[in-house]
Every structure is written in C-alpha cells, then in structure tokens.
Amino acid sequence: MKTRSFVPEKLDIQAFIEEGATLSGELPVTALPRVAAGLMPGLDLASLPAVRWSAQGRVVPQRVGGPQLWLDLQAEAVLEWECQRCLHGVREPLAIDLQIRFARDEAEAIRLDAESDDDVLALERHFHLLALLEDELIMAQPLVPRHDVCPTDVEALMHDESETPVPGAPAQSVSPADEPDASGTAGQKPHPFAALAALKKPPKA
C-alpha cells in the first residue's frame, strides 16, 4: 500500500492523525515573517540557525465514545532579540513540546476547551501546520528579553554620557559646595546609576 503524502501547508489533519503519520523539517527564520518582525532590529536573519520541527499524529482509544485525536508538535530554534537593558542583541534558544487535541467541529472544540486544560483545536481539511508552529514560537518568546549579564558596562556608559559636554555650550564651573554627591544633594536629581556606584565604593578610613 502506497504511503499517503502530506503537505504541512495544506494538511488533512484528521487523516494525518488517524494514520499516525509524521512530518519533520527545517525552516529558515526568513520563512517565518511574524517571528522575524519581533527580533533584533537590523538583524541578519541568515545568521540564525534554521528552526527544526517535527509533528506526529496520535489516536487515543476511549472506553466510551470515539477515540481522541492528538497532534504532538516539537520545535527547536535559536532567536535573537534586543536586550531591554543594554539594547544589544541577546540570542537565546527556544523549545516547543506541545500536545494538541483536535475536536470534530468548533462547537466540540469550545466545549472541550472549557472542560479541560488541554489545548484544543477544531479539525480542518486544509490545516496550516507551519502557521501553528509560528504562532507557538511567538508565544514562547520572552516577554522582556535581556542578558543575565550585559556585554557592556551600562553604568559606566551612562556615566560617560552624562559628562559629555554639548557642542557649542559654554563651560560651567561648579564649586565644591554645589557639586552633588551620590545621594543627589545641592538640589540636583541624582543620576540613576550614581547611588549604585556609591555603594560599590569602599568606606573611607
């Protein structure tokens, strides 16, 4: 018997599951425009490894009623976002491992979704598996991407920028009495990193 061919962009999901079929592949990030839109601005998408994915249909017999139809979906990706602290790129791995139950129609999908914690979708004759994959990658992205330790010294960078004179502006002399300390005396608002820098200084003997 000839094995049936399945196309992930137009997948007969019921037949795929009932046959216990499998699909797998690799996708360049350029093929996932909605994922790419949320990545580091100006990023060379070709520098990212391809997204690896696999899907398998699974039928679970029941004592009462018809069998349950399930789709197991796994994917691995390495994506890069803009760090919200230093604004440099932060590259992180993502992994997806989902079990999705398919209902016979929308009404059954709504009922099953309300009755259980399962991810439930309605059967479709032309199901777009790769669109589902892209949806799940977007939902798996970090809400606030940032490094554990930024590659640049943000405190020193902010300190240097605060002391950079504006071109053409007259030089100002500051008397010792007017010079603010780390606590922001002399009526000036302290730099956001000044207090942190002061804590790092050893106490005077």
Secondary structure as the mmCIF struct_conf table of DSSP 4:
data_model
#
loop_
_struct_conf.conf_type_id
_struct_conf.id
_struct_conf.beg_label_comp_id
_struct_conf.beg_label_asym_id
_struct_conf.beg_label_seq_id
_struct_conf.end_label_comp_id
_struct_conf.end_label_asym_id
_struct_conf.end_label_seq_id
HELX_LH_PP_P HELX_LH_PP_P1 LYS A 2 SER A 5
HELX_RH_3T_P HELX_RH_3T_P1 PRO A 8 LYS A 10
STRN STRN1 LEU A 11 LEU A 11
HELX_RH_AL_P HELX_RH_AL_P1 ILE A 13 GLU A 18
TURN_TY1_P TURN_TY1_P1 GLU A 19 GLY A 20
STRN STRN2 THR A 22 LEU A 27
HELX_RH_3T_P HELX_RH_3T_P2 VAL A 29 ALA A 31
HELX_RH_AL_P HELX_RH_AL_P2 PRO A 33 ALA A 36
TURN_TY1_P TURN_TY1_P2 ALA A 37 GLY A 38
BEND BEND1 LEU A 39 LEU A 39
TURN_TY1_P TURN_TY1_P3 PRO A 41 GLY A 42
HELX_RH_3T_P HELX_RH_3T_P3 LEU A 45 SER A 47
BEND BEND2 LEU A 48 LEU A 48
HELX_LH_PP_P HELX_LH_PP_P2 PRO A 49 ALA A 50
STRN STRN3 VAL A 51 VAL A 60
BEND BEND3 ARG A 63 GLY A 66
HELX_LH_PP_P HELX_LH_PP_P3 PRO A 67 PRO A 67
STRN STRN4 GLN A 68 GLU A 82
TURN_TY1_P TURN_TY1_P4 GLN A 84 CYS A 86
BEND BEND4 HIS A 88 HIS A 88
STRN STRN5 GLY A 89 ALA A 103
BEND BEND5 ARG A 104 ASP A 105
HELX_RH_AL_P HELX_RH_AL_P3 GLU A 106 GLU A 115
BEND BEND6 SER A 116 ASP A 118
STRN STRN6 ASP A 119 ALA A 122
BEND BEND7 ARG A 125 HIS A 126
STRN STRN7 PHE A 127 PHE A 127
HELX_RH_AL_P HELX_RH_AL_P4 LEU A 129 ALA A 140
BEND BEND8 GLN A 141 GLN A 141
BEND BEND9 LEU A 143 VAL A 144
BEND BEND10 ASP A 148 VAL A 149
BEND BEND11 PRO A 151 THR A 152
HELX_RH_AL_P HELX_RH_AL_P5 VAL A 154 GLU A 163
HELX_LH_PP_P HELX_LH_PP_P4 THR A 164 VAL A 166
TURN_TY1_P TURN_TY1_P5 PRO A 167 GLY A 168
HELX_LH_PP_P HELX_LH_PP_P5 ALA A 169 ALA A 171
TURN_TY1_P TURN_TY1_P6 PRO A 176 ASP A 178
TURN_TY1_P TURN_TY1_P7 ALA A 182 SER A 183
TURN_TY1_P TURN_TY1_P8 ALA A 186 GLY A 187
HELX_LH_PP_P HELX_LH_PP_P6 LYS A 189 HIS A 191
TURN_TY1_P TURN_TY1_P9 PRO A 192 PHE A 193
HELX_RH_AL_P HELX_RH_AL_P6 ALA A 194 LYS A 200
BEND BEND12 LYS A 201 LYS A 201
HELX_LH_PP_P HELX_LH_PP_P7 PRO A 202 LYS A 204
#
